[in-house]
């Protein structure tokens, strides 16, 4: 597979992914365990010493900023490298078409599941809405004012490329990267010197992300200490029912819907998530799924997804395959309706589902984006009061973790599924990687036949 070689050999994998090492460390010394232990310590500190815990916010924020510093260039470089070296624009179109089809089906299932759970358990019934009036929600209303589907589509094209990189607008960067890579394909041999520079720069950037990821335990500690210290366990108890609904629905979605999707595609979801366990734990700690984008592109490429598939499907999925955000939006919307005593008819709920299918595409991997998207959705219904956001502010940070974690799990599974749908997955490579990672006898492919990409 030409063009994908730059990131698939063992040396490049070690550069790109800090969880890969020729001399494998004991499990208790690995990044996964370090992040988990740091998050637990952060929770304890925030609970027993809330003021100290709240003061830890700069640690989590700084780590997220370090990641965001490199996300935009890495996304651009990997997309250009993947698309330009394919040499076949029809192949790129096939990957994109398969991804959009998959995203629409799965996110619609997530939205529908959220509506069903909210109707069955009615988390907002009898709660009352007096508490919402005491909260200033103008910042969310202002942020959501222009968040229409027309605005979303027109905003895919940046006013200028530098501005897109400065804002870190992932969808605009993806679009520019695809167009730039396609142009490189059409130019042909004259573009090869630039592509060599792109490959070399990608290697440097992945080495940089490796260095930053060593700080992940500190970032997870700071983020968890701040969340528990600022909002406390009390806010969780007061709105425990809606919080439980969001978390339980997310778990059901992962263990049922995504399990069935993965099984139908011929692989074990649980082994795949174990393979990406370090990245998932980082998302749990930081509540921002974009914090692991670069290393997941490298890890899924190493597993067997072609570089064009991994670099196109995963970043695009951050906006178009936000399963956790879809669950949160549908439950939160009905929660607010129930708290205000608004009995939505079946027709209104179907209309809400269609509306959420559009607005949920703007819920990107940045922590808190789902809250702004919810404000836009409530405004667009002309039935549900935007003031109801005040009921959720106290626990939104805790639900952000459920959203981000479900989003990243959905995108990990989705990238592998779409790669296999589009014929961009190397089963033989996956078998070798699983054998090295889990030990001999552990297979990736649940089917008997193993086909190379």
WOTA-V662111 format. One record per pair of residues at least 12 apart in sequence whose ideal C-beta (glycine too) atoms are under 8 Angstrom apart, sorted by the first residue. I is the first residue (numbers start at 1). J is the second residue. D is the distance in Angstrom with one decimal. If there is no record, write none. Layout:
BEGIN
I/J/D
I/J/D
END
This chain:
BEGIN
1/306/5.7
1/307/7.9
1/426/7.3
1/453/5.9
2/85/5.9
2/86/7.9
2/87/7.0
3/81/6.7
3/82/6.6
3/84/7.4
3/85/2.4
3/86/6.0
3/87/7.6
3/307/6.3
3/308/7.4
4/82/7.3
4/85/7.5
4/301/6.8
4/306/5.2
4/307/4.0
4/308/7.4
6/81/6.4
6/199/4.5
6/202/6.6
6/203/7.4
6/307/7.3
7/78/7.8
7/202/7.2
7/206/7.7
7/298/5.9
7/301/5.1
7/302/7.4
7/307/6.0
8/301/6.1
8/302/6.4
8/307/7.5
8/429/7.6
10/22/7.6
12/203/6.8
12/206/7.6
12/298/7.8
13/298/6.8
13/302/4.5
15/203/6.3
15/206/5.3
15/207/5.2
15/210/6.2
16/206/4.0
16/209/7.4
16/210/7.0
16/294/7.5
16/295/6.4
16/297/8.0
16/298/3.2
16/299/7.5
16/302/7.6
17/210/7.6
17/295/5.4
17/298/5.2
17/299/5.1
17/302/6.8
18/31/5.9
18/210/5.0
18/213/4.6
18/214/6.7
18/278/7.8
18/295/7.0
19/31/5.6
19/32/7.2
19/278/4.6
19/295/7.9
19/299/7.7
20/299/7.9
20/302/7.4
30/278/7.2
31/213/7.0
31/214/8.0
31/216/6.4
31/217/7.6
31/278/4.8
32/277/5.2
32/278/4.3
32/281/5.6
34/216/7.5
34/217/4.3
35/216/5.4
35/217/5.2
35/220/5.0
35/278/6.9
35/281/4.5
35/282/5.6
35/285/5.7
36/281/5.7
37/217/7.3
38/217/3.8
38/218/6.9
38/220/4.8
38/221/4.0
38/224/7.8
38/285/7.1
39/220/4.7
39/221/6.7
39/224/4.7
39/281/7.4
39/284/6.8
39/285/4.5
41/221/6.0
41/225/7.9
42/56/7.0
42/220/6.7
42/221/4.2
42/222/6.8
42/223/7.1
42/224/3.3
42/225/3.8
42/226/8.0
42/228/7.2
42/285/7.7
43/224/5.2
43/225/7.4
43/228/5.3
45/225/4.7
45/228/7.9
45/229/7.3
46/224/6.6
46/225/4.4
46/226/6.9
46/227/6.7
46/228/2.9
46/229/3.7
46/230/7.8
47/228/5.4
47/229/7.8
47/232/7.8
47/233/6.4
49/229/7.3
50/228/7.5
50/229/4.1
50/230/7.4
50/232/6.4
51/229/6.9
52/225/7.6
52/229/7.0
53/225/3.9
53/226/6.2
53/228/5.9
53/229/2.6
53/230/7.6
54/225/7.7
54/226/5.7
54/229/4.0
54/230/4.8
55/229/7.8
56/221/7.0
56/222/4.3
56/225/4.0
56/226/5.3
56/229/7.2
57/222/6.5
57/223/8.0
57/226/4.1
57/230/7.8
58/222/6.9
59/218/5.5
59/219/6.3
59/221/6.5
59/222/2.6
59/223/7.6
59/225/7.9
60/219/5.3
60/220/7.5
60/221/7.8
60/222/3.7
60/223/3.2
60/224/7.8
60/226/5.9
60/286/6.3
61/222/7.5
62/219/7.4
62/222/7.8
63/212/7.8
63/215/5.7
63/216/6.9
63/218/6.5
63/219/2.7
63/220/8.0
63/222/7.0
63/223/7.7
63/286/6.7
63/291/7.5
64/219/6.9
64/223/7.9
64/286/6.0
64/288/5.5
64/291/6.2
64/367/7.5
66/212/4.8
66/215/7.0
67/209/7.7
67/212/6.4
67/288/7.7
67/290/6.8
67/291/4.6
67/294/8.0
68/168/5.5
68/290/6.9
70/205/5.9
70/208/5.8
70/209/5.5
70/212/7.0
70/294/6.5
71/168/6.5
71/170/7.3
71/290/5.7
71/293/5.6
71/294/6.5
72/164/7.9
72/165/5.0
72/168/5.2
72/170/7.5
72/173/5.5
73/165/7.4
73/201/7.8
73/205/5.9
74/202/7.2
74/205/5.0
74/206/7.1
74/209/6.7
74/293/7.4
74/294/4.4
74/297/7.5
75/170/6.3
75/173/5.4
75/174/6.7
75/177/6.8
75/293/6.8
75/294/7.8
75/311/7.5
75/315/5.1
76/165/7.6
76/173/5.4
76/176/7.1
76/177/4.7
76/180/7.8
77/198/5.5
77/201/5.8
77/202/4.5
77/205/6.3
78/202/6.2
78/297/5.5
78/307/6.9
78/310/7.6
78/311/3.8
79/173/7.9
79/174/6.3
79/177/3.4
79/178/6.2
79/181/6.1
79/311/4.7
79/312/6.3
79/315/7.2
80/177/5.2
80/180/5.3
80/181/4.5
80/184/6.8
80/195/7.8
80/198/5.5
81/181/7.6
81/195/6.9
81/198/5.2
81/199/6.0
81/202/6.0
81/307/6.5
81/311/7.2
82/181/7.0
82/306/7.4
82/307/4.2
82/308/3.7
82/309/7.7
82/310/7.4
82/311/4.2
82/312/6.6
83/177/7.2
83/178/5.9
83/180/8.0
83/181/2.8
83/182/6.1
83/184/7.5
83/185/6.8
83/308/5.9
83/311/7.9
83/312/7.4
84/180/7.8
84/181/4.2
84/182/7.7
84/184/3.6
84/185/5.4
84/191/6.5
84/195/5.6
84/198/7.7
85/195/6.5
85/307/7.7
85/308/8.0
86/185/6.9
86/308/5.2
87/185/6.2
88/185/8.0
89/182/5.9
89/185/6.2
91/308/7.1
91/422/7.9
91/424/8.0
92/178/7.3
92/181/7.8
92/182/7.1
92/308/6.3
92/312/7.3
94/422/5.1
94/423/7.8
95/308/6.1
95/309/5.4
95/312/5.6
95/313/6.7
95/418/7.1
95/419/7.9
95/422/4.7
95/424/6.2
96/312/6.6
96/316/7.8
98/418/5.0
98/421/4.5
98/422/4.5
99/312/7.0
99/313/4.8
99/316/6.1
99/317/7.2
99/320/7.6
99/414/7.7
99/418/4.8
100/320/6.9
102/321/7.6
102/414/6.0
102/417/6.3
102/418/5.2
102/421/6.9
103/316/7.8
103/317/6.5
103/320/4.4
103/321/4.4
103/414/7.1
104/357/7.7
106/257/7.3
106/261/6.9
106/321/6.5
106/323/6.3
106/410/6.7
106/414/6.7
107/320/7.5
107/321/6.1
107/322/6.9
107/323/6.1
107/326/4.9
107/357/7.1
107/360/6.2
108/353/7.8
108/357/6.1
109/253/7.8
109/257/5.7
110/253/5.8
110/257/7.4
110/323/4.4
110/324/7.8
110/326/3.9
110/327/5.1
110/330/7.9
110/410/7.7
111/326/4.7
111/327/7.5
111/329/7.3
111/330/4.9
111/353/5.6
111/356/5.1
111/357/6.5
111/360/6.8
112/330/7.7
112/353/6.6
113/249/6.0
113/252/7.0
113/253/5.8
113/257/7.1
113/327/6.6
113/330/7.9
114/249/5.7
114/326/6.7
114/327/4.3
114/328/7.4
114/329/7.2
114/330/3.2
114/331/4.6
115/330/4.8
115/331/7.8
115/334/6.5
115/349/6.0
115/352/7.5
115/353/6.3
117/245/5.6
117/248/7.3
117/249/4.7
117/252/7.9
117/331/6.3
118/245/6.6
118/330/6.6
118/331/4.7
118/333/8.0
118/334/3.7
118/335/6.4
118/338/7.7
119/334/6.9
119/349/7.8
121/241/7.2
121/245/5.6
122/338/5.5
123/241/4.2
123/242/3.9
123/244/7.7
123/245/4.9
123/331/7.1
123/335/5.1
123/338/7.1
124/242/6.7
124/334/7.1
124/335/4.0
124/336/6.5
124/337/7.0
124/338/3.2
124/339/3.8
124/340/8.0
124/391/7.7
125/338/4.8
125/339/7.9
127/338/7.4
127/339/4.6
127/391/7.2
128/339/6.7
129/339/4.9
129/340/5.1
129/385/7.9
129/387/7.6
129/388/6.5
129/391/6.5
131/390/6.7
131/391/6.2
132/339/7.8
132/387/5.3
132/388/5.7
132/389/7.3
132/390/3.3
132/391/4.8
133/387/6.8
133/390/6.9
134/390/7.0
135/389/7.6
135/390/3.3
135/393/5.6
137/375/7.4
137/386/6.7
137/387/6.5
137/389/4.7
137/390/5.5
137/393/7.5
140/371/6.3
140/372/5.8
140/375/4.2
140/386/7.7
140/389/5.6
141/375/5.9
141/379/7.3
141/386/5.7
143/372/4.6
143/375/6.9
144/372/5.4
144/373/7.4
144/375/3.7
144/376/3.8
144/379/6.0
144/386/7.9
145/379/7.7
147/359/7.1
147/362/6.1
147/372/7.0
147/373/6.9
147/375/7.7
147/376/3.6
148/376/7.5
148/380/7.3
149/358/4.6
149/359/7.3
152/358/7.7
152/361/6.6
152/362/5.3
155/169/8.0
155/171/8.0
155/172/7.5
156/171/5.7
156/172/6.5
156/175/5.7
157/172/7.2
157/175/6.8
158/172/4.2
158/175/7.8
158/176/6.7
161/176/5.7
164/176/6.5
170/290/7.3
170/315/5.7
170/318/5.9
170/319/6.9
170/364/6.3
170/365/7.2
171/316/7.5
171/319/5.3
171/364/7.6
173/315/7.8
174/312/7.5
174/315/5.1
174/316/5.8
178/312/7.1
205/294/7.4
206/294/6.6
206/295/8.0
206/298/6.1
209/294/4.6
209/295/6.1
210/295/8.0
213/282/7.8
213/295/6.5
216/282/5.1
216/285/7.5
216/286/8.0
219/282/7.7
219/285/6.8
219/286/5.7
219/291/7.7
220/281/7.5
220/282/6.5
220/284/7.7
220/285/2.7
220/286/6.1
221/285/7.6
223/285/5.7
223/286/5.1
223/287/6.4
224/285/5.9
227/287/7.6
227/397/5.0
227/398/6.9
227/401/8.0
230/397/7.7
231/394/6.1
231/395/7.2
231/397/5.8
231/398/7.1
235/394/4.0
235/395/5.4
235/398/7.8
236/395/6.2
236/398/6.1
238/394/7.1
238/395/8.0
239/391/7.2
239/392/7.3
239/394/6.5
239/395/4.7
242/331/6.8
242/332/7.4
242/335/4.9
242/392/7.5
242/395/7.3
243/395/5.3
243/398/6.2
243/399/6.4
245/331/5.4
245/335/7.8
246/327/6.5
246/328/5.6
246/331/5.5
246/332/7.8
246/399/5.2
246/402/5.3
246/403/8.0
247/402/5.2
249/327/5.1
249/331/6.5
250/324/5.9
250/327/5.6
250/402/5.0
250/403/8.0
250/405/7.4
250/406/4.4
253/323/6.3
253/327/6.2
253/406/6.6
253/410/8.0
254/269/7.9
254/406/6.5
254/409/5.6
254/410/7.8
258/323/7.9
258/409/6.8
258/410/6.4
258/413/5.0
261/413/6.4
261/417/6.1
262/413/5.5
262/416/7.6
262/417/7.0
263/446/7.3
265/416/7.1
265/417/4.7
265/420/5.4
265/421/7.7
266/420/7.2
266/445/5.8
266/446/5.3
266/447/4.7
267/416/6.7
267/430/7.8
267/444/5.7
267/445/6.4
267/446/6.0
268/444/7.8
268/446/6.4
269/413/6.0
271/434/7.1
271/438/7.1
271/442/7.1
271/444/7.3
272/412/6.5
272/413/6.6
272/416/6.5
273/409/6.3
273/412/7.0
274/438/7.8
275/299/7.6
275/303/7.0
275/433/8.0
275/434/7.5
275/437/6.1
275/438/8.0
276/296/6.8
276/299/6.3
276/412/5.3
279/292/4.0
279/295/6.2
279/296/5.5
279/299/7.2
279/408/7.1
279/412/7.9
280/292/7.9
280/405/6.6
280/408/6.3
280/409/6.6
280/412/7.9
283/404/5.2
283/405/5.4
283/408/4.8
284/401/6.0
284/404/7.8
284/405/5.4
286/367/7.3
286/404/7.9
287/367/4.5
287/397/7.0
287/400/4.5
287/401/4.7
287/404/5.1
288/365/6.6
288/366/6.3
288/367/4.1
288/404/6.0
289/318/6.7
289/365/4.1
289/404/4.5
289/405/7.8
289/407/4.9
289/408/4.2
289/411/7.4
290/318/6.7
290/364/7.6
290/365/3.8
290/366/6.1
292/408/6.7
293/314/6.8
293/315/6.6
293/318/7.2
293/365/7.0
296/314/6.1
296/408/7.7
296/411/7.9
296/412/6.7
297/310/5.0
297/311/5.7
297/314/5.7
297/315/7.8
300/314/6.8
300/412/7.2
300/415/5.4
300/416/6.8
300/419/7.8
302/433/6.3
303/416/7.4
303/429/7.2
303/430/5.5
303/433/5.4
303/444/7.8
304/419/7.5
304/425/5.1
304/426/4.2
304/427/6.6
304/428/8.0
304/429/4.3
304/430/3.9
304/433/7.0
304/444/7.5
304/453/7.0
305/415/6.0
305/416/6.3
305/419/4.2
305/424/6.5
305/425/5.8
306/419/6.6
306/424/4.1
306/425/7.2
306/426/7.5
306/453/6.1
308/424/6.7
309/415/7.0
309/418/6.7
309/419/4.2
309/422/6.4
309/424/3.9
309/425/7.4
310/415/6.2
310/419/7.3
313/414/6.8
313/415/4.7
313/418/4.9
313/419/6.9
314/411/5.9
314/415/4.9
317/410/7.5
317/411/4.1
317/414/5.5
317/415/6.8
318/364/5.6
318/365/4.1
318/407/7.4
318/411/6.7
319/361/5.8
319/362/6.8
319/363/7.4
319/364/5.1
319/365/7.9
320/361/5.5
321/407/7.7
321/410/5.8
321/411/5.6
321/414/5.3
322/360/5.9
322/361/7.6
322/363/4.4
322/364/7.4
322/365/7.9
322/370/7.6
322/403/7.6
322/407/5.1
322/410/7.8
323/406/5.3
323/407/6.1
323/409/7.8
323/410/3.7
324/370/8.0
324/402/6.1
324/403/3.9
324/404/6.5
324/405/6.6
324/406/2.9
324/407/4.3
324/410/7.0
325/360/5.8
325/363/3.6
325/369/7.6
325/370/4.4
325/373/6.8
325/403/5.0
325/407/6.2
326/356/6.8
326/360/4.8
326/363/7.7
327/402/7.9
327/403/7.7
327/406/6.6
328/370/5.4
328/374/7.6
328/399/5.8
328/402/7.0
328/403/5.0
329/356/5.3
329/359/7.3
329/360/5.6
329/363/7.1
329/370/6.6
329/373/6.5
329/374/5.7
329/377/6.2
330/352/7.6
330/353/7.3
330/356/5.9
332/374/5.5
332/392/6.1
332/399/8.0
333/352/6.1
333/356/7.3
333/374/7.0
333/377/6.2
333/378/6.8
333/381/7.6
333/384/6.2
334/349/7.7
334/352/8.0
335/391/7.5
335/392/7.5
336/378/6.9
336/384/5.6
336/385/7.0
336/388/3.3
336/389/7.7
336/391/6.6
336/392/7.7
337/383/7.7
337/384/5.5
339/388/6.3
339/391/5.8
340/384/7.6
340/385/5.9
340/388/6.2
342/383/6.7
342/384/6.7
344/383/7.2
348/383/6.7
351/381/7.9
352/377/7.9
352/381/6.5
355/377/6.2
355/380/5.8
355/381/6.7
356/377/6.2
359/373/5.6
359/376/5.5
359/377/4.7
359/380/6.8
360/373/6.7
362/376/7.3
363/403/7.7
365/404/7.3
365/407/6.6
365/408/7.8
367/400/5.3
367/404/6.3
368/396/7.4
368/400/6.1
370/399/8.0
370/400/7.0
370/403/5.2
371/389/7.2
371/392/7.5
371/393/8.0
371/396/5.4
371/400/7.8
374/389/6.8
374/392/7.8
375/389/5.9
423/453/7.0
424/453/6.2
425/453/5.7
426/452/5.5
426/453/3.7
427/444/6.9
427/445/5.2
427/450/4.5
427/451/5.3
427/452/6.5
427/453/7.6
428/450/5.6
428/451/7.9
428/452/4.8
429/452/7.7
429/453/7.5
430/444/3.8
430/445/6.9
431/443/6.2
431/444/5.5
431/445/6.6
431/450/6.1
END
